Structures are given as C-alpha cells and as structure tokens.
Amino acid sequence: MIINNIDEIQQIQIFLMFSYYFPSWFVDTSIRLFDSIAVNMQLYCC
C-alpha cells in the first residue's frame, strides 16, 4: 500500500511537471497513449 501511494505521488508530480512544460493537448494525448499501451500490455501478458 505504501509503495503504491508513493508511486501515485510520483506520477502526480511527473504529471504536474509535464503539464507545466507542455501544452494541455500534448499531455492529454500522451495520457491516452500510455493508457492504451497499458491496456494492450495487460491483454498480451496475462
């Protein structure tokens, strides 16, 4: 549980950093891309 919370906090920090440096459309696109990659990896690996 603790490790997952730390990961989530790091992801939020990375997201804030990205949203600060990149335009919102770029962030949205990359989030959708990462989500689709994660779904595909779950489908293929398990």
N, C-alpha and C positions, 0 to 999 in steps of 0.2 A: 504493500500500500504506500509506504513512504517513498519508495523509489519511483513509483508511478506518479505520485504527486510532484516529485522533483522534475521528472520528465515533462509533465504538463506545464510546470512553471517555466522550464527552459524553452518549451515550444512557444509559450505565450511571449516570452522575452524576444525570441527569434522573430516571431510574427510582428511584434511591435517595431523591432528594428527594421524589418523588411518594409512595413507599411510607412515607416518614416522616410526611408531612402527611395522607395519605388512607388509609382502611381498605383491607385487602388485597382485599376483593371488588371495590372500585372500580378498583383497579389491574388486577386480572385482567380485568375487563370491558373496560376501556379498551385493554388489550393485545390482547384478542381482536378488538375493534372495529378497531383500527389494522391488525392482521394481515389481516382480511377486506377492508378498504379497499385495502391494498397489493396483495392478490391480484387484486381487481377491476380496479384501475388497470393492472396488468400484462396482464390479459386484454384490456382495451379498447384500450390504447395500442399493444401490439405484435402 
